[in-house]
């Protein structure tokens, strides 16, 4: 099924121009020889088969196909919050059950919230999200990469609040790198949020326990 979904996504993007978006990697860690990954209760508490989960947004990634000489969609990640959860989950299509993946795909193909627009609003040449408009962290999600962490945090995504938000219906989700550009104490704010909601951050289960 996942292959069929990706083929549909490729069809959608075949006519799109190439894009050079930065990824959501959280670099800037030192040392590192990965220990074996442990079970992460943060991920476990988020149900990938929960059809009542609220889809906050999505972000697609593309790869260059040298045979077709164009960018094709490699994957789409979705930011989904289960009812009552204090954080949101970060899921690829392949992580999701059948019903919720169908719901997510329809959201993606429809008028869903593409969080790349919010990242660009922070990191672009003419930013509209600035330290003056930033109003704190609303929610956080982190995705384990599936590989041992070597010199990096797990990918972390942050839903931020804006002063006088012109469209509050769309969750303003950005990655850690963008938040670091927005505020100097980004890592401290992320850690503080996890403490306030009583959830251990994803990096607590890596060889690098602190930001």
C-alpha positions in Angstrom: 0.0 0.0 0.0 2.8 2.4 0.9 4.3 1.9 -2.6 0.9 2.7 -4.2 0.6 5.9 -2.1 4.1 7.0 -3.1 3.3 6.4 -6.7 0.3 8.7 -6.4 2.4 11.3 -4.7 5.0 11.1 -7.5 2.2 11.7 -10.1 1.2 14.8 -8.2 4.7 16.3 -8.2 5.8 15.3 -11.7 4.9 18.8 -13.1 6.4 20.7 -10.1 9.6 22.7 -10.4 12.7 21.5 -8.5 12.9 22.6 -4.9 15.9 22.9 -2.6 14.2 23.0 0.8 16.4 22.4 3.8 15.5 19.3 5.8 14.4 19.2 9.4 17.6 17.8 10.7 18.7 18.9 14.1 22.5 19.1 13.8 25.1 20.6 16.1 25.8 17.7 18.5 29.3 16.4 19.3 30.9 13.1 20.0 29.0 10.0 19.3 29.0 6.4 19.0 25.5 5.4 19.1 24.2 3.0 21.7 21.4 0.6 20.7 18.1 2.5 20.6 15.7 1.9 23.5 11.9 2.0 23.5 10.7 5.6 23.6 7.5 6.0 25.6 7.0 9.4 23.9 6.6 7.7 20.6 4.6 4.8 22.1 2.0 7.1 23.6 1.1 8.4 20.1 -1.2 5.9 18.3 -0.4 5.8 14.6 -3.7 3.9 14.1 -5.9 6.5 15.9 -8.4 7.6 13.3 -9.6 10.4 15.6 -6.1 12.0 15.6 -6.1 15.7 14.5 -3.8 16.3 11.5 -2.0 19.6 12.3 -0.1 19.8 9.0 2.3 18.0 6.7 5.7 18.4 5.0 6.9 16.6 1.8 10.4 15.7 0.9 11.7 15.2 -2.6 14.6 13.4 -4.2 16.2 13.9 -7.6 15.5 11.1 -10.1 18.4 11.1 -12.5 16.6 8.8 -14.9 13.5 11.0 -15.2 15.6 14.1 -14.6 13.1 15.6 -12.2 12.3 15.8 -8.5 9.9 13.2 -7.2 8.2 13.0 -3.8 10.2 10.7 -1.6 8.0 10.9 1.5 5.5 13.0 3.3 5.5 13.4 7.1 2.3 14.3 9.0 2.0 16.0 12.3 -0.9 14.3 14.2 -2.1 15.0 17.7 -4.1 12.3 19.5 -7.0 13.5 21.7 -5.7 14.3 25.1 -2.0 14.0 24.2 0.3 16.8 25.5 2.6 16.5 22.4 2.0 15.6 18.8 3.3 12.7 16.7 5.5 12.9 13.6 4.6 10.1 11.2 5.6 9.1 7.7 2.9 7.5 5.5 4.4 4.1 6.1 4.0 4.5 9.9 0.3 5.0 9.7 -2.5 2.4 9.7 -4.7 2.0 6.6 -7.6 4.3 7.6 -5.6 7.1 9.0 -3.1 7.0 6.1 -6.0 7.4 3.7 -7.3 10.3 5.7 -3.8 11.9 5.7 -3.4 11.4 2.0 -6.7 13.2 1.3 -5.5 16.0 3.6 -2.3 16.3 1.7 -4.0 16.3 -1.7 -6.6 18.8 -0.5 -6.1 22.1 1.2 -3.9 20.8 4.0 -1.5 22.9 6.1 2.0 22.7 4.4 4.3 23.6 7.2 7.1 24.5 4.7 5.4 27.8 4.3 5.9 28.6 8.0 9.5 27.5 7.9 10.1 29.8 4.9 8.4 32.6 6.8 11.2 32.3 9.4 14.2 31.4 7.3 13.4 33.1 4.0 14.9 36.3 2.6 11.9 38.3 3.7 10.7 36.7 6.9 7.2 37.4 8.2 7.7 35.4 11.4 10.2 37.3 13.5 11.2 37.6 17.1 8.7 40.5 17.4 5.8 38.3 16.3 6.9 35.1 18.1 4.8 34.4 21.2 6.1 31.1 22.6 5.8 27.3 22.2 2.3 25.7 22.0 3.3 22.1 21.4 6.2 19.9 20.3 6.7 16.6 18.4 9.8 14.5 17.8 10.4 11.6 15.4 13.0 9.0 16.0 15.0 8.6 12.8 15.1 4.8 13.0 18.9 4.8 13.0 21.3 5.2 15.8 21.9 8.9 16.6 25.3 10.1 15.5 26.1 13.7 16.4 22.6 15.0 16.2 19.3 15.3 18.1 16.2 13.4 16.9 14.3 15.5 14.5 12.2 18.0 16.5 9.2 20.0 15.4 7.7 22.9 17.3 4.2 24.5 17.0 4.6 28.1 17.9 2.2 30.9 18.8 2.2 34.2 17.0 1.0 37.6 18.2 -2.0 38.7 16.2 -2.0 35.5 14.1 -3.9 36.3 10.9 -4.8 32.6 10.4 -4.9 30.7 13.7 -6.6 27.8 12.1 -3.3 26.7 10.6 -0.8 25.3 13.1 2.5 27.2 12.7 5.0 24.2 12.9 8.7 24.7 12.3 11.8 22.6 12.9 14.4 23.2 15.6 16.8 24.8 13.2 14.2 27.5 12.3 13.4 28.1 16.0 17.1 28.6 16.6 17.1 31.3 14.0 14.0 32.9 15.6 15.2 32.9 19.2 18.6 32.5 20.9 17.5 30.2 23.6 15.5 27.8 21.4 17.0 24.6 23.0 16.2 25.8 26.5 12.7 26.7 25.5 12.1 23.2 24.1 13.5 21.5 27.2 11.4 23.8 29.4 8.3 22.8 27.5 8.9 19.1 28.0 9.4 19.6 31.7 6.2 21.6 32.0 4.1 18.9 30.3 5.9 16.1 32.2 7.2 14.2 29.2 10.8 13.0 28.7 12.2 14.4 25.5 13.3 12.0 22.7 17.0 12.8 23.2 16.8 11.3 26.7 17.0 7.9 24.9 20.1 8.7 22.9 23.8 9.0 24.0 23.2 12.8 24.2 20.7 13.5 27.0 20.9 17.3 27.0 20.5 19.9 24.3 
